[in-house]
């Protein structure tokens, strides 16, 4: 029988990450992994930096034509990543 103050393992881990302020760095690592998986090897090879800070996903791309293509698809990229993460952790995508 479950007591009132019992937590599931998932809830306990989430609470521990929040208390130690590790949830944001963990989310950034997850978004970087999702970026590589969603964009594929072709785009990932031209990507030098992927970071998430305060809901802004910054992606540094070394190819100008690819940078332009990704800039035009920023909303789609944001929706794909948020969908994959299961939460709205990316508010904006900046391609540099």
N, C-alpha and C positions, 0 to 999 in steps of 0.2 A: 504494500500500500504506500502510495506516495504522500510524503508529508508536505506541508505548505511551504516550508523554506528549502526544500530540496530543489536542486537545479539539475538539468540534464548536462551531460558532458559538453555539448556544444555551447550551452548558455554559460557554463563555468569558464570555458576557454575564452569566449568573447568578453566576459566580464574581466578576466585577468588581463587580456590585451588592452582593454580600455583603461583599466586602472594604472597600468604601467606605460600608457601612451605608446603602445606598439601597434595599435590597429592601423594607423596611417601608413607606417613603413611596410606593414604586411600587405595592405591593400595596394601600395605602389608596386611591390614585387609581383603580386597577382596580376595587375594590369599589364606589366611588362611581359609576363608569360602569355597572357591572352593576346597581346599585340602580335607577338611572334607567331602564335598559332593561327590567328585570324588572317593576318596579312600574308602569311606564307614565306617561304625561303627567299623568293625573288625580291620582295620588298624589304625583308629583314636585312638582306645583305647591304642595301643602300642606306639603312638606318643606323646612325651612330649613337644616338642617345634617345631614350624614352624615359620620361619622368612624370610623376603625378604629384602636384602640390596644390592643396586647397581646391580640389575639383578641376584643376586645369591640367590637361594632358599635353605636355610639350614633347614634340617629336622632331629630332634633327635629322635631316635627309641630305645626302651629299650630291644627289642628282637633281638638277634644276627642273627638267621635264617631269620627273616623278613628284617633286615638291609641288608643282602646279596641279597635277592630277589629284594628289591627296588633299590639297587645299580646296579643290572643288567638291570633294567628297567628305568634308569635315563632319557634317550632320549625320551622314550615314555611318561614318566611323564611330561617332559618339554613341549612336543608337545600338550598333553592333556590340560595342564593348560593354555598355550598360546592360544589355540583354544577356550577354555571356556571364557577366559578374553577378547578375540577379539583383542588382540594386543600382540606383542612380548615383554612381560615384564620380562620373565624369560629366561636368557641366559644359566644358568648352574644350575644343581641340585646337592647339596652336602648332602649325607646321613651320619649321625654320630650316 
